[in-house]
Amino acid sequence: MGGPVVVGTDGSASSLDAVAEAAREARRRAADLRVVHAFVQPELRIPLSSPPLVCTDADMRALTDPLMARAVERARAVAPQVEVSRAVVAGDALTVLEKQSRTAQLVVVGSRGTGTFTRLLVGSTGVDLAAHARCPVLVLRGTYDATGPVLVGVDGSPAAGDAVAFAFQEAALRGTGLVALHAWTTWNVPVPPPPQDPATPYAYGPGMLERDEERLLAEALAGCAERYPQVPVERRLVHSATREALVAASRNTQLLVVGARGRGGFTGMLLGSVSQAVLHHAHCPVAVARPPSPPR
């Protein structure tokens, strides 16, 4: 797999929980763990006529050393065999973690940090990072059920293919099963091309649409199922809206995996509406899978 597991921390309880989960991920993957804190100059209410306030290296160390020490201690308590490094980087969290993701195999963040908008279901860093990172992003939210399966959303799109591959890998690393859920309605299935013969009815016959969706689900899983024969797979075909089906199924699961973009909606968006919805409403941690991007 290559590269370290990277986790962002800001000293909040959510970020320390993310550190613990990142340590588990690093242990599963036999990878190093890098704990990263994005440091921004503190904003103080001082008169504009006052000289600019400059934070020296000594000041920065005094502010960040206790925070980083707590994070490293939490990681080593969870996975003492994992090699842990730490980095304090000047910049906003999204920019810093996006750059870290270019050499990481996974980035882990908490669902809520120390930001201003505490009423948000998921902090902006988690959502924005899921849209811009160069590797899979795991957002720690909801509850963690160590006995449940890994759940993956499947819709036949290329992004869902990335999600399926990542979900199989996670299920194998965790020693658990996989639930592959494909939710469909007559509104979210692509319209078939018109028939060559004008006399042929341009419509699905009874049961044809559901059989097509069953075939789509089977084909989406075929390659990875052969690669991971030790992972038991439950195929779940649901006649429902995708967002509602995934959120409901995320109860009692270890992890929900989705792709960054699905087969519908506005293709120019970096993060699809289903991915955003589960980041805000799922009952378990959510991983947004995406393939590594070439350097800019």
C-alpha positions as CSV (number, residue, x, y, z in Angstrom):
1,M,0.0,0.0,0.0
2,G,2.9,2.4,0.8
3,G,3.0,5.7,2.6
4,P,2.0,6.5,6.2
5,V,-1.4,6.9,7.7
6,V,-1.8,10.6,8.5
7,V,-4.1,12.0,11.2
8,G,-5.0,15.6,11.8
9,T,-5.2,16.8,15.4
10,D,-6.2,20.1,17.0
11,G,-6.4,19.0,20.6
12,S,-10.2,18.5,20.6
13,A,-11.7,15.3,21.9
14,S,-12.9,14.4,18.4
15,S,-9.4,14.7,17.0
16,L,-7.9,12.5,19.8
17,D,-10.4,9.8,19.0
18,A,-9.3,10.2,15.4
19,V,-5.7,9.7,16.5
20,A,-6.7,6.4,18.2
21,E,-8.5,5.2,15.1
22,A,-5.6,6.2,12.9
23,A,-3.2,4.2,15.1
24,R,-5.4,1.2,14.7
25,E,-5.4,1.7,10.9
26,A,-1.6,2.0,10.9
27,R,-1.4,-1.2,12.9
28,R,-3.7,-3.1,10.5
29,R,-1.7,-1.9,7.5
30,A,1.8,-2.3,9.1
31,A,2.4,1.4,8.3
32,D,3.9,4.3,10.1
33,L,1.6,7.0,11.7
34,R,2.1,10.7,11.2
35,V,0.3,13.0,13.6
36,V,-0.1,16.5,12.0
37,H,-1.2,19.8,13.5
38,A,-1.9,22.7,11.2
39,F,-0.8,25.9,13.0
40,V,-2.4,29.2,12.3
41,Q,-1.3,32.5,13.9
42,P,-3.7,33.2,16.8
43,E,-6.3,36.0,16.1
44,L,-6.3,38.6,18.9
45,R,-8.5,41.7,19.2
46,I,-5.9,44.4,19.2
47,P,-6.0,47.9,17.8
48,L,-5.0,48.2,14.1
49,S,-2.5,50.9,15.2
50,S,-0.6,48.3,17.3
51,P,2.6,46.7,15.9
52,P,1.9,43.3,14.3
53,L,2.0,40.3,16.7
54,V,4.6,37.7,15.6
55,C,4.5,34.2,17.0
56,T,8.1,33.0,17.4
57,D,9.3,29.4,17.2
58,A,9.5,29.3,21.0
59,D,5.9,30.5,21.3
60,M,4.7,28.0,18.8
61,R,6.4,25.1,20.6
62,A,4.9,26.2,23.9
63,L,1.5,26.2,22.3
64,T,1.7,23.0,20.3
65,D,4.1,20.7,22.3
66,P,1.5,19.7,25.0
67,L,-1.1,19.2,22.3
68,M,1.1,16.9,20.2
69,A,2.4,15.1,23.3
70,R,-1.2,14.1,24.2
71,A,-1.9,12.9,20.7
72,V,1.3,10.8,20.4
73,E,0.6,9.3,23.9
74,R,-2.9,8.4,22.8
75,A,-1.6,6.7,19.6
76,R,1.1,4.7,21.4
77,A,-1.4,3.6,24.0
78,V,-3.6,2.1,21.3
79,A,-0.8,0.7,19.0
80,P,2.5,0.6,20.8
81,Q,4.2,-1.3,17.9
82,V,3.5,1.5,15.4
83,E,6.2,4.0,14.6
84,V,4.7,7.5,15.3
85,S,6.1,10.8,14.0
86,R,4.7,14.3,14.5
87,A,4.6,17.4,12.5
88,V,3.5,21.0,13.2
89,V,2.9,22.8,9.9
90,A,2.0,26.4,9.4
91,G,-1.2,26.8,7.4
92,D,-4.9,26.1,7.5
93,A,-6.0,22.5,8.2
94,L,-7.4,21.8,4.7
95,T,-4.3,23.0,2.8
96,V,-1.9,21.2,5.2
97,L,-3.8,17.9,5.2
98,E,-4.3,18.0,1.4
99,K,-0.6,18.3,0.9
100,Q,0.0,15.5,3.4
101,S,-2.4,13.3,1.5
102,R,-0.2,13.3,-1.6
103,T,2.2,10.8,0.1
104,A,-0.2,9.1,2.4
105,Q,-2.2,5.9,2.0
106,L,-5.0,7.2,4.3
107,V,-5.9,10.4,6.1
108,V,-8.0,10.3,9.2
109,V,-9.8,13.3,10.8
110,G,-12.4,13.7,13.5
111,S,-15.9,14.8,12.8
112,R,-15.7,18.0,14.9
113,G,-12.7,20.2,15.7
114,T,-12.2,23.3,17.7
115,G,-13.7,25.5,15.0
116,T,-16.4,28.2,15.5
117,F,-19.5,26.5,14.1
118,T,-20.1,23.9,16.8
119,R,-23.6,23.1,15.6
120,L,-22.4,21.7,12.3
121,L,-22.9,17.9,12.1
122,V,-19.4,17.5,10.5
123,G,-16.7,20.1,10.5
124,S,-15.8,21.8,7.2
125,T,-12.3,20.3,7.2
126,G,-13.6,16.7,7.0
127,V,-16.0,17.5,4.1
128,D,-13.6,19.7,2.2
129,L,-10.7,17.2,2.7
130,A,-12.9,14.4,1.4
131,A,-13.4,16.4,-1.8
132,H,-9.8,17.5,-2.3
133,A,-7.5,14.8,-0.8
134,R,-5.3,12.6,-3.1
135,C,-6.0,9.4,-1.1
136,P,-8.9,7.9,0.9
137,V,-10.2,10.0,3.8
138,L,-11.7,8.5,7.0
139,V,-13.9,10.8,9.0
140,L,-14.5,9.5,12.5
141,R,-18.1,10.1,13.4
142,G,-20.9,8.1,15.0
143,T,-20.2,5.0,17.0
144,Y,-17.6,2.3,16.5
145,D,-18.9,-1.3,16.4
146,A,-15.9,-3.6,16.3
147,T,-18.1,-6.6,15.6
148,G,-20.0,-5.3,12.7
149,P,-19.3,-5.6,9.0
150,V,-17.9,-3.0,6.6
151,L,-20.7,-1.4,4.5
152,V,-20.1,-0.1,1.0
153,G,-22.4,1.9,-1.4
154,V,-22.4,0.5,-5.0
155,D,-23.9,2.3,-8.0
156,G,-21.7,1.1,-10.9
157,S,-19.8,4.3,-11.3
158,P,-16.0,4.5,-11.5
159,A,-15.9,6.2,-8.1
160,A,-18.0,3.3,-6.6
161,G,-15.4,1.0,-8.1
162,D,-12.8,2.7,-5.9
163,A,-15.1,2.4,-2.9
164,V,-15.6,-1.3,-3.5
165,A,-11.8,-2.0,-3.7
166,F,-11.1,0.1,-0.6
167,A,-14.0,-1.6,1.3
168,F,-12.8,-5.1,0.5
169,Q,-9.3,-4.1,1.7
170,E,-10.7,-2.7,4.9
171,A,-12.9,-5.8,5.5
172,A,-9.8,-8.0,5.0
173,L,-7.7,-6.0,7.3
174,R,-10.3,-5.9,10.0
175,G,-11.2,-9.6,9.6
176,T,-14.9,-9.0,9.1
177,G,-17.5,-9.3,6.4
178,L,-18.7,-6.9,3.8
179,V,-22.2,-5.6,3.0
180,A,-22.5,-4.3,-0.5
181,L,-25.6,-2.1,-0.8
182,H,-27.0,-0.9,-4.1
183,A,-30.1,1.3,-3.7
184,W,-32.1,2.1,-6.8
185,T,-35.3,3.7,-7.9
186,T,-36.8,4.4,-11.4
187,W,-35.5,8.0,-11.0
188,N,-31.8,7.2,-10.4
189,V,-31.3,4.5,-13.0
190,P,-29.8,5.7,-16.3
191,V,-32.2,5.8,-19.2
192,P,-31.5,3.0,-21.8
193,P,-30.7,4.0,-25.3
194,P,-33.7,3.9,-27.7
195,P,-34.0,0.6,-29.6
196,Q,-32.9,0.3,-33.2
197,D,-36.3,-1.0,-34.2
198,P,-39.0,1.7,-33.9
199,A,-41.6,-1.0,-33.4
200,T,-39.9,-2.2,-30.2
201,P,-41.4,-0.7,-27.0
202,Y,-39.1,1.8,-25.4
203,A,-39.6,0.7,-21.9
204,Y,-38.6,-1.9,-19.4
205,G,-40.7,-5.0,-19.1
206,P,-41.9,-6.3,-15.7
207,G,-38.9,-7.1,-13.5
208,M,-36.3,-6.2,-16.1
209,L,-35.1,-3.1,-14.3
210,E,-34.6,-5.0,-11.0
211,R,-32.7,-7.8,-12.8
212,D,-30.5,-5.2,-14.5
213,E,-29.7,-3.6,-11.1
214,E,-28.9,-7.1,-9.7
215,R,-26.5,-7.7,-12.5
216,L,-24.9,-4.3,-12.0
217,L,-24.2,-5.2,-8.3
218,A,-22.8,-8.6,-9.1
219,E,-20.5,-7.2,-11.8
220,A,-19.3,-4.4,-9.5
221,L,-18.1,-6.9,-6.9
222,A,-16.8,-9.7,-9.1
223,G,-13.1,-8.7,-9.4
224,C,-12.6,-7.8,-5.7
225,A,-14.5,-10.9,-4.5
226,E,-12.0,-13.1,-6.4
227,R,-9.1,-11.1,-4.9
228,Y,-10.4,-11.3,-1.4
229,P,-11.9,-14.8,-1.1
230,Q,-11.6,-14.7,2.7
231,V,-14.1,-11.8,3.0
232,P,-17.8,-13.0,3.2
233,V,-20.0,-10.7,1.1
234,E,-23.7,-9.9,1.5
235,R,-25.3,-8.4,-1.5
236,R,-28.1,-6.1,-0.6
237,L,-30.4,-4.7,-3.3
238,V,-32.7,-2.0,-2.0
239,H,-35.5,-0.2,-3.7
240,S,-35.0,3.1,-2.0
241,A,-33.2,6.5,-2.3
242,T,-29.5,6.0,-1.9
243,R,-28.8,8.4,0.9
244,E,-31.6,7.1,3.2
245,A,-30.7,3.5,2.5
246,L,-27.0,4.0,3.4
247,V,-27.7,6.0,6.5
248,A,-30.2,3.4,7.8
249,A,-27.8,0.5,7.0
250,S,-24.9,2.2,8.7
251,R,-26.2,1.2,12.2
252,N,-24.2,-1.6,13.8
253,T,-21.4,-1.4,11.1
254,Q,-17.7,-0.7,11.6
255,L,-17.3,1.5,8.6
256,L,-19.3,3.0,5.7
257,V,-17.3,3.4,2.5
258,V,-18.5,5.6,-0.4
259,G,-17.0,6.9,-3.6
260,A,-16.3,10.6,-4.0
261,R,-18.7,10.8,-7.0
262,G,-21.7,8.7,-8.0
263,R,-23.4,8.1,-11.4
264,G,-25.9,10.9,-11.1
265,G,-26.1,14.6,-10.3
266,F,-23.7,17.3,-11.3
267,T,-20.5,15.5,-12.6
268,G,-18.4,18.6,-12.1
269,M,-18.8,18.5,-8.3
270,L,-15.7,17.2,-6.4
271,L,-17.9,15.5,-3.8
272,G,-21.3,14.0,-4.6
273,S,-24.5,14.7,-2.7
274,V,-24.7,11.1,-1.3
275,S,-21.1,11.3,0.0
276,Q,-21.9,14.6,1.7
277,A,-25.1,13.3,3.2
278,V,-23.5,10.2,4.8
279,L,-20.6,12.3,6.1
280,H,-23.2,14.4,8.0
281,H,-25.7,11.7,9.0
282,A,-24.2,8.2,9.1
283,H,-24.2,6.3,12.4
284,C,-20.6,5.1,12.0
285,P,-17.3,6.3,10.7
286,V,-17.3,7.1,7.0
287,A,-14.5,6.6,4.5
288,V,-14.5,8.4,1.1
289,A,-12.4,6.4,-1.3
290,R,-10.6,8.0,-4.2
291,P,-7.7,6.9,-6.3
292,P,-4.3,8.6,-5.9
293,S,-4.1,11.7,-8.2
294,P,-1.0,12.6,-10.2
295,P,0.9,15.5,-8.7
296,R,-0.1,19.0,-9.9
